């Protein structure tokens, strides 16, 4: 968890204000995988005018994302092979509010991420016709062929998220802790000693990026979906994530069930 004293000096920001000032549905994402113990130095190094999202006096919120892929893992393989036109499809649940959204994330031009979403009604374990139609329309608009693809639930991620707003660059920073991944067969991987810090900004690096670099952290090719799936299914092609897996993830041997 994030040490509470690391957030006390930041003024709160409401969700409406954060959305108005930094919606960032098209952005450049930079991800850093840190030891959870390193969060204190990071938070204390941020400028004093940084704001923290607070809702009902809380600053950390529980998320659950169910990722969908084809039985052949076309989405995963596109990321593993760095195909230019690739996407992710998920049902994201905001567990504290009970809201759910169908989300499609598309790799845009020059490394940007474009996220489209719509409210979802259901239990989150199946797309349903409405969500499937929405995903198809978004992908067609992006000239990504999806006709005939069958999507099934492949991976569920859970974590606690704290969101910060950096006024100087109009950017967001998210800090995810209590990370866990689960396969449909019940195999679970927990990573409580790590945190994922993600900066979401325009083309230029934010003050948070510069601070992280000064503390010895570098952006890492980590994806909650792809890296987590590679950790739980070590037989998959995962060359681009091997340094991250070897350094941060307890990669299981084939046929084992880590942290079930």
Secondary structure by P-SEA (a helix, b strand, c coil): cccccccccbbbbcaaaaaacccccbbbbbbbbccccaaaaaaaaccccbbbbbcccccbbbbbbbbbbcccaaaaaaaaaccccccccccccccccccccbbbbbbcccbbbbbbbcccccccccccaaaaaaaaaaaaaaccccccccccccbbbbbbbbbbbbccccbbbbbbccccccccccbbbbcccbbbbbbbccccccaaaaaaaaacccccccccaaaaaaaaccccccccaaaaaacccccccccccccc
